[in-house]
Amino acid sequence: MKKLLYILGLGVILLGVLQMLTYSSSEPADNQSKQERFKEDYAIYSLPLPQSLSFAGEPVPIKDLQVRQSFDRELLVNTYWQSNMLLFLKRSGRYFPVIEPILMEHGIPEDFKYIPLIESGFTHVVSPAGAVSFWQFLEGTGRDYGIEINEAVDERYHLVKATHAACRYLKDAREELGSWTLAAASYNRGINGIQKQMERQQADDFYDLRLNPETARYLYRLLAIREIMSDPEGYGFHIKPQERYHPIPTRSLAVDTGIDNLGKWASKQGINYRILKFHNPWLRQAYLPEKAGKTYQVKIPREGHYALQETLLPKTNADLSPLDTTLSSNDSLAEPAR
């Protein structure tokens, strides 16, 4: 009996040792297999660069080593910052239909529609320097270009008016600096800032200038964003039509008197304060003071579009125009200060 128990115990011990040896020998194999599968399934690629490139119809010397590598950097950074680019692609569906016809009206090349994306990501961000909203106007520059800015109203948050003002700035910049490329750079550094570097370095071409890092990257980022957004699937971005942010149809109400409480006023229109501010971010307080001779156009959603959720797929061309891109006589921008 003792001998039998001894044999059984020895067998159990041997079986345990065998299992340990088997587990220890198979574990590296499993890990190695997982690593191999990971290497096969996950790949990050360098991106091919175009043989020719232009901005606003002006050639980019892409064969210049520094130009090529600067563009390569921005293309890689923005392609592989996937979450940011997905948001750019989604938001552009809502705001490009507003911006594009205004650029066309002023004779501004379409490439400039990407400026508010790289400036603000189509959000109402405020920079440390005090630049505001999509087009990132400073207070002084905004006033120079006829934008109303006070405690209750800040039209830098008004997409249509700010876009008209940006177009007028860009036309002035091109006239002063001599090219659309330099005008784009000036949107980051200012007209005077670019002029000083042109005089200091005795150069009149953006690609010949040595600029501060932020401005030096600015144009290349514009180019990279345009390239990716012009062919998103070619860069690996796949968005279903219903996943894009579509325009929300609105109608305008002319307001030529003061409003003591915008929350109560919104309720009378069948919406709430939150929705009113979503469509009219230029209203900066909970009230709107009366201004002699001034009529404000306040946007509210069309009937059936009161929720902030947009129609998944616009059914008509009219649904693609949520904001009027023209200005009434009461809304016209004043001549910029010289």
Phi, psi and omega in degrees: 000313179299321180295322179295315179298321179298317181294318179296317179297318178297322179296319179297317180297314180297320179297320178296316179298318180298318179295321178297317180295320180295317181295315183293329181279334183273335184299311177301325180294318178297314179298318179297321179295318178297317179298319179295317179296320179299316180297325180286321186274333186247120182219138176242125187248145165291154187254136177292141180259146180294152178284335177219153185206147176215160174230124180053037179082000181257130186295143174257125181285072188295341179279347173293129187303311183292322178297314182298316182287328177294318177292319179303317180302311183291326178295317179292313182301316185278333175290318185266004166265072194296318183297320180294316181292324176299319177294320176302313182295320180292311184292327182299331179297335179271324191255334177301321179298339176275318187283319187303312180294332178290317176301316180297318180302323182269357182075028179266131180304146184298336180303338182284353178292344180276351180300310180296337175292312182282340177282318190222352186066025185056046173230160183271055182285152174242123183283164176302333180276355179096009175287143194234140166065199192304311185269359174054053176280132167287158183301313182297314179295321178300315179294322178302328182256025168082015180273131178283128180222114174209191185297322186262335184229127175225100186282003168295337177272358180268108189302314183295310183293321178294325179291318175300317180295319179298321179297319180292323175298314183296323177295319176297318181296318179295320179296321181285322190259338173100354179204158176291327180297314178291327176299319178297316179298325182292339179294338176265319188257342184094151181299313181297321180297319178290318180300319180299318180289326176297317179290318182296320185261358180054052179221146180235018179236132181308318187285352176262353185269143170260113186242168176300152188307317183296315180289323180299325181277342192302308183294320181294327176291320175303313181297317182294315179299317179298316181298316182292315184286340176283339180214065186301319182293329177295339178253013172092011181258122183235115181232125177288150181307320182287350179268350178282159177269105183273159176301146176256115182301135180227168171229158184257140173243125179281126181237114181242012176233166178288154176236116184288323183222106183292333177296314178294319180298317179298319180299324179293337179271000178087015178231184177243175184299320181299314180292321177302314181289329177299317182273345182224064183294347178288346172280108191264349179236181178271012179216166176228112182287153177284139178230121186304129177074007183250130174242125178262141175261109182260128183269134171227153181297146173295158181305132181094356180234035185288329178288157179286344177290136184270162173298133185299314180227113178303138184266334182226164176298329180298327180290347179271003181238076185286338181233139175288125183269004177257168179242135175284171181299327179285340182258000187299144181282138177291159176298137181293148177292143180250000000 
